[in-house]
Amino acid sequence: MNKNSLNILFLIVFIDMLGFGVIIPFLPYLVGKLGASGLFATSLLSIYSLMQFIFSPLLGRLSDKYGRKPILLFCLSGSAISYLIYGSAFFITQNSHLILWLIFSSRLFAGVMGASIPVAYAYIADKTSSDQRTEAMGKIGAAFGLGFIFGPAIASFLTPLGPSAPGFCAMLICLVGFSLALKFLKESKNRHSYQEHPHFTLENICNILTQKNIGLLILITLLYGFAFVQMESIFSLFAATIYHLKQAQIGWIFVYLGVLIAISQGALVGKLSLRFGDTNLLLFGALLLVFSFFFISYTKNVWVMIILMGGVALGAGAINPTLSAILSHQTTSDKQGITQGISQSASSLSRILGPIIAGISFDTWSPAAPFFLGTILMLLTTGIIIIFRLCLYPHLKKKSLVATL
């Protein structure tokens, strides 16, 4: 893949996630000050994921038909509009209920437009060879993580300017990404490949999912997503309850995790993939999460917990781009967009239901219960990866064994 194209795509994804990261950290706090219930605050996160769950396969399929660049531009411009609605809500009216519903509408619309990541992965699949793909997807994953690191920092500086400032800043960030994509990003699909594709239907999605390799990979995505989102959604409460950490201390742990994920995806995954093979790397990431989740659920020492959380970050950093790369290997060129979109929908489903399951187990069982459930989910995921590796992906298994020697 041309390095300039990868760098531009890296910047586009980073900028898109930067806009997302500017808004999300302070959103529950802001709507709480407007009198919203806790259910309404969490619904702002769920509605985004729900819309992404519904529309990611559709936008991915449209990118298969019309090209990656037009859909990326469409998503970036739509995200800018959603942030404009968010920022403008505080100027349009002083009615807190109307402001809340405008914010809700902005998050709903942002979820519809939230297909930039699977389309970016499809772009990479178009432009890379098998040996390059995991490394390139790792770099995009690093851009994703860096956006979440720097976004909250920017939001902290903007907070004194008023509640609308993060929204308008996120809008400008998305417009910068749109401008970069429009001017510098070259289309990854050849014009002759823009042929009439089958209509986007539930039957077509089911046909993709019933291909045994793809179906198992989507199942791995879903189970891993449930395990990770449970941890992510409940960690603040867990750390405050078990270790009596303050908000600032918990924030620094999230920064630490983001940095490790960015480093592992941006610098380590590509080299490890070439050395050991994609499926071995995927298996390693899953086992690392099993180990880390299990011992976090039992340890009472804060420093041991922090070290183990580093294992969680490194495991996630190994799994995310590797899983997308393997999925792209199993997909024909004319279905890269819709397949990556289905994968994104599986991740979105885990983000809709995972926090609910984590909250219930936290309240009714113990504060460590989400980590124990995460251990079980990752053990199941590990078993599926082993089945996939031994039975359904033999050619990569052989390559991995040769590379290990």
C-alpha positions as CSV (number, residue, x, y, z in Angstrom):
1,M,0.0,0.0,0.0
2,N,1.3,3.5,-0.9
3,K,2.6,5.1,2.3
4,N,1.0,8.5,1.4
5,S,-2.4,6.8,1.1
6,L,-2.0,5.1,4.5
7,N,-0.8,8.3,6.2
8,I,-3.8,10.2,4.8
9,L,-6.2,7.4,5.9
10,F,-4.5,7.4,9.3
11,L,-5.1,11.2,9.7
12,I,-8.7,10.9,8.5
13,V,-9.5,8.2,11.1
14,F,-7.5,10.0,13.8
15,I,-9.4,13.2,13.1
16,D,-12.8,11.5,13.0
17,M,-12.1,9.8,16.3
18,L,-10.7,13.0,17.8
19,G,-14.1,14.6,17.2
20,F,-15.8,11.7,18.8
21,G,-13.4,11.8,21.8
22,V,-14.0,15.5,22.3
23,I,-17.7,14.9,22.9
24,I,-18.2,11.6,24.7
25,P,-16.2,11.9,28.0
26,F,-18.3,14.8,29.3
27,L,-21.6,14.0,27.7
28,P,-23.2,12.1,30.7
29,Y,-22.1,14.9,33.1
30,L,-23.5,17.6,30.8
31,V,-26.9,16.1,30.3
32,G,-27.0,15.3,34.1
33,K,-26.7,19.0,34.8
34,L,-29.7,19.6,32.4
35,G,-31.8,17.3,34.6
36,A,-31.6,14.1,32.6
37,S,-31.9,10.7,34.3
38,G,-29.1,8.2,34.3
39,L,-31.1,6.1,31.8
40,F,-31.3,9.0,29.4
41,A,-27.5,9.6,29.8
42,T,-26.6,6.0,29.0
43,S,-29.2,5.9,26.1
44,L,-27.1,8.6,24.4
45,L,-24.3,6.0,24.1
46,S,-26.6,3.1,23.2
47,I,-28.5,5.0,20.5
48,Y,-25.2,5.7,18.7
49,S,-24.2,2.0,18.8
50,L,-27.7,0.9,17.8
51,M,-27.7,3.1,14.7
52,Q,-24.2,2.0,13.9
53,F,-25.4,-1.6,14.3
54,I,-28.1,-1.0,11.7
55,F,-26.4,1.2,9.2
56,S,-22.7,0.0,9.1
57,P,-23.5,-3.0,6.8
58,L,-25.5,-0.8,4.5
59,L,-22.9,1.9,4.2
60,G,-20.2,-0.8,3.8
61,R,-22.2,-2.3,1.0
62,L,-22.6,1.1,-0.7
63,S,-18.8,1.5,-0.5
64,D,-18.5,-1.9,-2.3
65,K,-20.7,-0.5,-5.1
66,Y,-19.7,3.2,-5.4
67,G,-16.2,3.3,-3.9
68,R,-14.6,3.9,-0.5
69,K,-13.9,7.6,-0.9
70,P,-17.5,8.8,-1.5
71,I,-18.7,6.9,1.6
72,L,-15.9,8.2,3.8
73,L,-16.7,11.7,2.6
74,F,-20.4,11.1,3.3
75,C,-19.7,9.8,6.8
76,L,-17.4,12.7,7.7
77,S,-19.8,15.4,6.4
78,G,-22.7,13.7,8.2
79,S,-20.7,13.6,11.5
80,A,-19.9,17.3,11.1
81,I,-23.7,17.9,10.8
82,S,-24.4,15.9,13.9
83,Y,-21.9,17.9,15.9
84,L,-23.4,21.1,14.5
85,I,-26.8,20.0,15.9
86,Y,-25.1,19.3,19.2
87,G,-23.4,22.6,19.5
88,S,-26.4,24.6,18.2
89,A,-28.8,23.1,20.7
90,F,-27.6,25.5,23.4
91,F,-28.3,28.5,21.1
92,I,-31.6,27.5,19.6
93,T,-33.5,27.2,22.9
94,Q,-33.2,27.6,26.6
95,N,-35.6,24.8,27.2
96,S,-33.6,22.0,28.9
97,H,-36.0,19.3,27.6
98,L,-35.6,20.5,24.0
99,I,-31.8,20.7,24.4
100,L,-31.7,17.1,25.6
101,W,-33.7,15.9,22.7
102,L,-31.6,17.8,20.2
103,I,-28.5,16.2,21.8
104,F,-30.2,12.8,21.5
105,S,-31.0,13.5,17.8
106,S,-27.4,14.5,17.2
107,R,-26.1,11.2,18.7
108,L,-28.6,9.2,16.7
109,F,-27.5,10.9,13.4
110,A,-23.9,10.5,14.4
111,G,-24.5,6.7,14.8
112,V,-26.0,6.5,11.3
113,M,-22.8,8.1,9.9
114,G,-20.5,6.1,12.1
115,A,-19.3,3.7,9.4
116,S,-16.0,5.4,8.7
117,I,-13.9,2.7,10.5
118,P,-15.2,-0.4,8.6
119,V,-14.9,1.5,5.3
120,A,-11.4,2.5,6.2
121,Y,-10.6,-1.2,6.8
122,A,-12.2,-2.1,3.5
123,Y,-10.0,0.6,1.8
124,I,-6.9,-1.1,3.3
125,A,-8.1,-4.5,2.1
126,D,-8.3,-3.1,-1.4
127,K,-4.8,-1.7,-1.4
128,T,-2.6,-4.1,0.6
129,S,-1.1,-7.5,0.1
130,S,-1.7,-10.3,2.6
131,D,1.6,-9.7,4.3
132,Q,1.1,-5.9,4.6
133,R,-2.6,-6.0,5.7
134,T,-2.3,-6.6,9.5
135,E,0.3,-4.0,9.9
136,A,-1.7,-1.4,8.0
137,M,-4.9,-2.2,9.9
138,G,-2.8,-1.9,13.1
139,K,-1.9,1.6,12.2
140,I,-5.5,2.5,11.6
141,G,-6.3,1.0,15.0
142,A,-3.6,3.2,16.5
143,A,-5.2,6.2,15.0
144,F,-8.5,5.2,16.5
145,G,-6.8,4.9,20.0
146,L,-4.9,8.2,19.7
147,G,-8.2,10.0,18.9
148,F,-9.6,8.8,22.2
149,I,-6.4,9.9,24.0
150,F,-6.3,13.4,22.7
151,G,-10.0,14.1,22.4
152,P,-10.7,14.2,26.1
153,A,-7.7,16.4,26.6
154,I,-9.0,19.0,24.1
155,A,-12.4,18.8,25.7
156,S,-10.9,19.7,29.0
157,F,-9.5,22.9,27.6
158,L,-12.8,23.8,25.9
159,T,-15.1,23.2,28.9
160,P,-14.6,26.8,30.3
161,L,-15.9,28.2,26.9
162,G,-19.3,26.7,27.4
163,P,-21.2,23.5,26.7
164,S,-21.5,24.2,22.9
165,A,-17.7,24.6,22.4
166,P,-16.9,20.8,22.2
167,G,-19.6,20.3,19.6
168,F,-18.4,23.1,17.4
169,C,-14.8,22.0,17.8
170,A,-15.8,18.4,16.8
171,M,-17.6,19.8,13.8
172,L,-14.5,21.7,12.7
173,I,-12.3,18.6,13.2
174,C,-14.6,16.5,11.0
175,L,-14.5,19.2,8.3
176,V,-10.7,19.1,8.4
177,G,-10.9,15.4,7.9
178,F,-13.4,15.9,5.0
179,S,-11.0,18.4,3.4
180,L,-8.0,16.0,3.7
181,A,-10.0,13.1,2.2
182,L,-11.4,15.2,-0.6
183,K,-8.0,16.6,-1.7
184,F,-5.5,13.8,-1.0
185,L,-7.2,10.4,-0.6
186,K,-7.3,8.4,-3.8
187,E,-10.1,5.9,-4.5
188,S,-9.0,2.4,-3.7
189,K,-11.4,0.6,-6.1
190,N,-10.9,0.4,-9.8
191,R,-13.6,2.0,-11.9
192,H,-14.3,-1.2,-13.8
193,S,-15.2,-2.9,-10.5
194,Y,-18.2,-0.6,-10.0
195,Q,-20.6,-3.1,-11.4
196,E,-24.2,-3.7,-10.3
197,H,-24.1,-5.6,-7.0
198,P,-26.9,-7.6,-5.4
199,H,-29.3,-5.4,-3.4
200,F,-28.6,-4.9,0.2
201,T,-31.0,-7.4,1.8
202,L,-31.2,-9.5,5.0
203,E,-30.8,-12.6,2.8
204,N,-27.4,-11.3,1.5
205,I,-26.2,-10.6,5.0
206,C,-27.3,-14.1,6.1
207,N,-25.4,-15.6,3.1
208,I,-22.2,-13.9,4.2
209,L,-22.7,-15.0,7.9
210,T,-23.4,-18.6,6.9
211,Q,-19.9,-18.9,5.3
212,K,-18.3,-20.8,8.1
213,N,-15.1,-18.8,8.2
214,I,-16.8,-15.5,8.3
215,G,-19.5,-16.6,10.7
216,L,-16.9,-17.8,13.2
217,L,-14.9,-14.6,12.9
218,I,-18.1,-12.4,13.4
219,L,-18.8,-14.6,16.5
220,I,-15.3,-14.0,17.8
221,T,-15.8,-10.3,17.2
222,L,-19.1,-10.3,19.2
223,L,-17.8,-12.4,22.2
224,Y,-14.6,-10.4,22.4
225,G,-16.5,-7.2,22.2
226,F,-18.8,-8.2,25.0
227,A,-15.9,-9.1,27.2
228,F,-14.0,-5.8,26.5
229,V,-17.0,-3.5,26.7
230,Q,-18.0,-5.0,30.1
231,M,-14.6,-4.0,31.5
232,E,-14.6,-0.6,29.8
233,S,-18.0,0.4,30.9
234,I,-17.7,-0.6,34.6
235,F,-14.0,0.0,35.2
236,S,-14.5,3.5,36.8
237,L,-17.0,2.2,39.3
238,F,-14.9,-0.9,39.9
239,A,-11.7,1.1,40.6
240,A,-13.5,3.5,42.8
241,T,-15.2,0.8,44.8
242,I,-12.3,-1.7,45.2
243,Y,-9.2,0.5,45.2
244,H,-10.8,3.9,46.3
245,L,-9.3,5.7,43.3
246,K,-10.3,9.3,42.5
247,Q,-11.6,10.5,39.2
248,A,-8.3,12.0,38.1
249,Q,-6.4,8.8,38.9
250,I,-8.9,6.7,37.0
251,G,-8.5,9.1,34.1
252,W,-4.8,8.6,34.0
253,I,-5.3,4.8,33.9
254,F,-7.4,5.2,30.8
255,V,-4.7,7.4,29.2
256,Y,-2.2,4.6,30.1
257,L,-4.4,2.0,28.4
258,G,-4.9,4.2,25.3
259,V,-1.1,4.7,24.9
260,L,-0.4,1.0,25.2
261,I,-3.2,0.1,22.7
262,A,-1.9,2.7,20.3
263,I,1.7,1.5,20.6
264,S,0.8,-2.1,20.3
265,Q,-1.3,-1.6,17.2
266,G,0.9,1.0,15.6
267,A,4.4,-0.5,16.2
268,L,4.1,-4.1,17.3
269,V,1.3,-5.9,15.6
270,G,2.7,-5.7,12.1
271,K,6.1,-7.1,13.1
272,L,4.5,-9.9,15.3
273,S,2.1,-10.8,12.6
274,L,5.0,-11.3,10.1
275,R,7.0,-13.3,12.6
276,F,4.3,-15.6,14.1
277,G,1.3,-15.4,11.8
278,D,-2.1,-13.7,12.2
279,T,-4.0,-16.6,13.9
280,N,-1.2,-17.1,16.5
281,L,-1.2,-13.4,17.3
282,L,-5.0,-13.5,17.6
283,L,-4.7,-16.5,20.0
284,F,-2.0,-14.8,22.0
285,G,-4.2,-11.7,22.5
286,A,-7.2,-13.8,23.6
287,L,-5.1,-15.8,26.1
288,L,-3.6,-12.6,27.5
289,L,-7.1,-11.2,28.1
290,V,-8.2,-14.5,29.8
291,F,-5.2,-14.2,32.2
292,S,-5.6,-10.5,32.8
293,F,-9.4,-10.5,33.4
294,F,-9.1,-13.5,35.7
295,F,-6.5,-12.1,38.0
296,I,-8.0,-8.6,38.0
297,S,-11.2,-10.1,39.4
298,Y,-9.2,-11.4,42.5
299,T,-6.4,-8.9,43.2
300,K,-6.7,-6.3,45.9
301,N,-3.4,-4.6,45.1
302,V,-3.8,-1.5,43.0
303,W,-0.4,-1.8,41.3
304,V,-0.9,-5.4,40.4
305,M,-4.3,-4.3,38.9
306,I,-2.6,-1.6,36.9
307,I,0.0,-4.0,35.5
308,L,-2.8,-6.5,34.6
309,M,-4.8,-3.7,32.9
310,G,-1.7,-3.2,30.7
311,G,-2.1,-6.8,29.7
312,V,-5.7,-6.0,28.8
313,A,-4.5,-3.2,26.6
314,L,-1.9,-5.3,24.9
315,G,-4.3,-8.1,24.3
316,A,-6.9,-5.8,22.8
317,G,-4.2,-4.2,20.7
318,A,-3.3,-7.6,19.3
319,I,-6.9,-8.7,18.6
320,N,-8.5,-5.7,16.9
321,P,-6.4,-5.2,13.8
322,T,-5.6,-8.9,13.5
323,L,-9.2,-9.9,13.5
324,S,-10.0,-7.3,10.8
325,A,-7.1,-8.5,8.7
326,I,-8.1,-12.2,8.9
327,L,-11.7,-11.2,8.1
328,S,-10.5,-9.3,5.0
329,H,-8.5,-12.4,3.8
330,Q,-11.7,-14.5,3.9
331,T,-13.7,-12.0,1.9
332,T,-13.8,-11.4,-1.8
333,S,-12.9,-7.9,-3.1
334,D,-16.5,-7.0,-4.0
335,K,-17.8,-7.7,-0.4
336,Q,-15.1,-6.1,1.7
337,G,-17.3,-3.2,2.7
338,I,-20.4,-5.1,3.7
339,T,-18.3,-7.7,5.6
340,Q,-16.4,-5.1,7.6
341,G,-19.7,-3.4,8.1
342,I,-21.2,-6.6,9.6
343,S,-18.2,-6.9,11.8
344,Q,-18.7,-3.3,13.0
345,S,-22.4,-4.2,13.7
346,A,-21.3,-7.1,15.9
347,S,-19.1,-4.7,17.8
348,S,-21.9,-2.2,18.1
349,L,-24.3,-4.9,19.4
350,S,-21.7,-5.7,22.2
351,R,-21.6,-1.9,23.0
352,I,-25.4,-1.8,23.3
353,L,-25.8,-4.9,25.6
354,G,-22.4,-5.2,27.3
355,P,-22.7,-2.2,29.6
356,I,-26.2,-3.4,30.7
357,I,-24.9,-6.9,31.6
358,A,-21.9,-5.3,33.4
359,G,-24.1,-3.0,35.4
360,I,-26.4,-5.9,36.4
361,S,-23.6,-8.2,37.5
362,F,-21.8,-5.4,39.3
363,D,-24.9,-4.6,41.3
364,T,-26.3,-8.1,42.0
365,W,-23.1,-10.2,42.3
366,S,-20.0,-8.3,43.1
367,P,-17.9,-5.4,41.7
368,A,-15.5,-7.9,40.2
369,A,-18.2,-9.9,38.5
370,P,-17.8,-8.2,35.0
371,F,-14.2,-9.2,34.9
372,F,-15.0,-12.8,35.9
373,L,-17.7,-12.9,33.2
374,G,-15.1,-11.4,30.8
375,T,-12.8,-14.3,31.7
376,I,-15.5,-16.8,30.7
377,L,-16.3,-15.0,27.5
378,M,-12.7,-14.9,26.5
379,L,-12.2,-18.6,27.3
380,L,-15.1,-19.3,24.9
381,T,-13.5,-17.0,22.4
382,T,-10.2,-18.7,22.7
383,G,-11.8,-22.1,22.0
384,I,-13.4,-20.8,18.9
385,I,-10.1,-19.3,17.7
386,I,-8.4,-22.7,18.2
387,I,-11.1,-24.4,16.2
388,F,-10.8,-21.7,13.4
389,R,-7.0,-22.0,13.4
390,L,-6.8,-25.8,13.4
391,C,-9.7,-26.7,11.1
392,L,-10.7,-23.8,8.9
393,Y,-7.5,-21.8,8.3
394,P,-4.9,-24.5,7.6
395,H,-2.8,-22.5,5.1
396,L,-2.1,-19.7,7.5
397,K,-1.5,-22.2,10.3
398,K,1.4,-23.7,8.2
399,K,2.8,-20.3,7.4
400,S,2.7,-19.4,11.1
401,L,4.5,-22.6,12.2
402,V,7.2,-22.0,9.6
403,A,7.7,-18.4,10.6
404,T,8.0,-19.4,14.3
405,L,10.9,-21.7,13.7
